[in-house]
Amino acid sequence: MSRYKPKAKKLRLAKKGKQTRWAPLWLIPKLNKGLRKIHPSRYTAKKRSWRKTKTKA
């Protein structure tokens, strides 16, 4: 990727980066009723890896 990016592209890439974050840790016991320990990434809306799927941003 180029060293100098246009601001619009930076904003698109930042948005894509925010969408792939883990769910908040306080949300996990609330969703599971405290029964099981589940990784926060299971509750991420959009799962994407930078290696596997490209964003076309």
KACOR-V849783 format. One record per residue. RES is the residue in one letter. PSI is psi as a letter, one per 30 degrees, with the letter a starting at -180 (none if undefined). NEAR is the number of other C-alpha atoms within 10 Angstrom. D_CENTER is the distance of its C-alpha to the mean C-alpha in Angstrom with 2 decimals. Layout:
RES/PSI/NEAR/D_CENTER, RES/PSI/NEAR/D_CENTER
This chain:
M/l/4/20.53, S/l/5/23.00, R/e/4/23.55, Y/j/7/23.99, K/k/9/21.48, P/l/8/22.28, K/e/9/20.68, A/e/10/19.43, K/e/11/17.54, K/e/13/16.04, L/e/12/14.88, R/e/13/13.36, L/e/14/11.49, A/e/12/10.35, K/e/12/9.14, K/e/15/7.17, G/e/13/5.69, K/f/10/5.15, Q/f/13/3.85, T/g/16/0.88, R/l/16/2.95, W/l/16/6.00, A/l/15/8.50, P/k/11/11.37, L/f/10/14.07, W/f/9/16.78, L/f/12/15.40, I/e/18/15.91, P/f/13/19.73, K/e/10/19.97, L/e/12/18.55, N/f/11/20.50, K/g/9/23.60, G/g/10/23.64, L/e/9/24.78, R/l/10/22.27, K/j/9/19.83, I/k/13/16.57, H/k/11/13.50, P/f/15/10.73, S/f/14/8.23, R/f/12/10.80, Y/g/16/10.06, T/k/14/6.48, A/e/12/7.66, K/j/13/6.39, K/k/13/6.34, R/k/16/7.11, S/k/10/8.83, W/f/9/10.46, R/e/6/13.70, K/e/6/13.93, T/k/9/12.77, K/l/9/13.62, T/f/10/12.41, K/h/6/15.98, A/none/12/15.07
